[in-house]
Amino acid sequence: IREVCWQINDLSSTMDSKTQLEIVGLVKDPSLHVAKSVAEGLKENFPKNFQNPTILPLFELDWHTYLCNKKRELRGEMWQYSSSVMCSLNGHLLGNEKQLTSWAEEKWNFIQPQALYLAVTEDCYTKHLIKTG
């Protein structure tokens, strides 16, 4: 997955259109909210370079179904994927929230404070539960 990250980094620098980030993950896991925050922060700070990110928070059963389907689709190293969040860049797997954060820092010099993420996780989880009933 790390190799994919760097290949995508090179690919994104040559694209003429806006970058599309997609974040899919387990709604109760802080890593989803870290990735969500990074994706939204990149869009906010670099609006000419990023489309609105696609964020898909999933409950446990839906996440496991999504992950199994992605593993079948992507194969290879994907079989060992164990993170509870999946970040894609222009339709290509970037990796988990740590790889997204590293990419954002290296490519865009974008850094966010870590203390923010736990509070955001609890708030988003509560709102998602209320919204979905």
KASULZI-V845097 format. One line per field, one symbol per residue. ss: DSSP state (a for helix, b for strand, c for the rest). burial: b if it has 16 or more other C-alpha atoms within 10 Angstrom, else e. A space follows every 50 residues. Layout:
BEGIN
ss->???
burial->???
END
This chain:
BEGIN
ss->caaaaaaaaaaaacccccbcbbbbbbcccaaaaaaaaaaaaaaaaccccb cccbbbbbcaaaaaaaaaaaaaaacaaaaaccccbbbbbccbbbbcaaaa aaaaaaaacccccccaaaaaaaaaaaaaaaaac
burial->beeebeebbeebeeeeebbbbbbbbbbbbbbbbbbbbbbbbbbeeeeeeb bbbebbbbeeeebeeebeebbeeeeeebeebeebbbbbbbebbbbbbebb bebbeeeeebeeeeeebeebbbebbeebeeeee
END
